[in-house]
Amino acid sequence: MRAPIALAGVMAAAASLSLGLGLVIARRLTAPPSPRRFDLPIRAVEQDGDQQAIVLDRTHQTESPGEFTLLFPGGQWVQLSAEVLDRGPGRLARSVTATAPGFTPSADERVSWSGIYLMTPADAGLSSRDVAISTSSGRAPAWRIDGSGAQSTSWVIHIHGLGSPRAGTLRGVQVTTELGYTSLVVSYRNDGEGPRRGSGRSTLGATEVDDVDAAIQYAIDQGARRVVLFGWSMGAQVALQLAARPRYARLIDGLVLESPVLDWVATIKANCARVGLPAAAGLLALPWLTSPLLARAVGLPGVIPLGDLDWVARAEELAAPTLIFHGADDDSAPPAVSRNFAALRPDLVQLEVFQAGHTMTWNSDRERWRSTVAAWLSKGDAMLDR
């Protein structure tokens, strides 16, 4: 009888390990925002007249084509050019194009690599004012950038993603401001800038959507006659939920989605693979998100209805013209899901693929990105003016 007993023990241990791993993944996925890691050392700062270059270790990130930013622990920043300069085995240099006012970088500092290229509206050359959106979670801070001319009653609501600050969306705000739109750059519950609610955990857009809904109501109260939702990563998930609400059918006339999370199951699996786990390990987290008892153990206010957040399954519900940007190298939100979504709704979806990682399509080719947004929005304006 020893063999069956031993086998039962092994199976019980395996089940316990699987359950535990699922809990770890679920808690990591929904965790409150954590401090940024400054784990990239500056090896040298080169000076040639007025030109500076930063020498860094050669990594997948630092050799990525495009324009990026180094963030410093004190809040300073340095913008880097797209040119990658060889500095021997294991090293490279990137030219400095701009720095935070009054800041001079130096060797031996530790920094964080980022695709967030503009830290504040002022850095983006935008005149903004701070406003607060009244939500069921509390007052959520937002930046308001007023439009100009005939387009000023057309509002764009910019929605950042999970773990990213509002500043990440400023790459898009620049374009919409130049076209005359009024922009509202929002925060929401438990994002590190908006109001804290409960345990501070994310519900992957399932409840955050209500705070952005309040931002739409603010825009209406302030005279918005048309709204475009501009969502990044999880913010795209939120935008799709709002556009599907019947009361906004005549108000929301377009979606711009950057690196959208269209299917959380596929995204969870991709992120497990990204950190070296089997992709299938992501499935172990699903009961912890969708079961009432287990979700409470994670610290969530309730279950997360992952089926309702699957926009491939709900593709037929899409009613607004949609522009999607996705990076072919995105290892967080799989680009194949966007391709599938676009194939299901070719009547409404325009998909633009870049050689870029997650939320980095602007960085990889700024001019193409900006001109695509401008052309797409202008085309929509022309259709509505007929």
Secondary structure, 3 states (H helix, E strand, C coil): CHHHHHHHHHHHHHHHHHHHHHHHHHHHHHCCCCCCCCCEEEEEEEEECCEEEEEEECCCCCCCCCCEEEECCCCCEEEEEEEEEECCCCEEEEEEEEECCCCCCCCCCEEEEECCCCCCCCCCCCCCEEEEEEECCEEEEEEEECCCHHHHHEEEEEECCCCCCHHHHHHHHHHHHHCCCEEEECCCCCCCCCCCCCCCCCCCCCCHHHHHHHHHHHHHHCCCCEEEEEEECHHHHHHHHHHCCHHHCCCEEEEEEECCCCCHHHHHHHHHHHCCCCHHHHHHHHHHHHCHHHHHHHCCCCCCCHHHHCCCCCHHHCCCCEEEEEECCCCCCCHHHHHHHHHHCCCCEEEEEECCCCCCHHHHCHHHHHHHHHHHHHHHHHHHHC
